[in-house]
Amino acid sequence: MSPTEEEGERRERIDEVARRVLASRPTEDEYLREIEQLAHELVEAACSLYGGSRVFSLEGEKNDLDRAITKIAQALRMVHTAGDGCVDDSKLHPS
């Protein structure tokens, strides 16, 4: 898939998430999942544009937007909560 095709698909995914959020009154869990999905899309787009090593690094000169994207990327890599769909909930809270 070409970079242009990837960008087009990414835009479609972002638009779809935005439509779902704006079209309904999501529960708090649904809203948080949608925001997390958009955050992943933001980080993926930044990695495509800048390269992953720059996005995940705190080194070098960065503007406020770059720093914010880096912090979001680092949080997405490390924070998992029950019901977020990223890990098996039974592993977070064994019975």
N, C-alpha and C positions, 0 to 999 in steps of 0.2 A: 504494500500500500504506500502510495506516495505521501510526502509531508502535507501536500495540499488536501488530499483525501482524508488524512488523519485529522487535520484541522477542521474540515467540514463535518466529520462525524462528531468531533468534540463539541463543536458549536451546537449541533443537533441535540446532543445529550444535555448540554447546559440549558438550552431552550426548553427541553422537555421537563427538566426538574423545575425550572422557574414557572412554567405553566401549571404544574401540579401544585406548587406551593401557593400561587396566586389564585388558583381556581377553587380551592377548598379551604376549609378551616381545619388544618391538620392538628392531630393531638400533639402534645409536647414531644413524645417519642418520634412521631413521624416527622415533625419539624426538624428535630435534631439530626435525624438520619438524612433528611434532604440537605441540610446545611453541611453535614459531613461529606456528602456526595459532591456538593459544589466545591468544597475545600479541596477534595481530591482532584477534581477537574482543574482547579486553579493551579495546584502544584504540578500536575501533569503538563499543563500548558506552559508553565514556567520552565520545566525541565526540557521540554521540546525547544523552547526559544533560547534558553541560556545554557542548557546542559546541567545534568543532575549534580555534578560536583560543586558547581557554583551555587545552586539553589540550597543544598544542604549544608554548606559551609558558612561559618560565621566570620571567616577570614576575608580580608580585602575590603575595598571600599564598596559600600552599599548605600543606596538611598533608602528613604523610609519604606517605600513599597517593597523593595528587595528584602529588607530586614523583616517586614511583616510576613512575606511569603515564606522566608526561611523558618520563622517561628511556627507558622502553620504547618509546614512540611515536617518539622521535627516533632510537633505534637501528634500529628497523624501517624507517624511511624511508631510512637511509643505508648499512646494512651488508648486503652480498650476498656469498654464498660459493658456490663451485662446487657444483652439485647441489641448490641450495635451491629451484629451480623458479621463481625470481623473474626471472632474466635468462638469456639464452642462454649456456650454458657456453663455447661457442666464442669468445664475445666476451671472456670473462674470461681464457681460456687459448688464444690463437690457435695453431693448428698450424703 
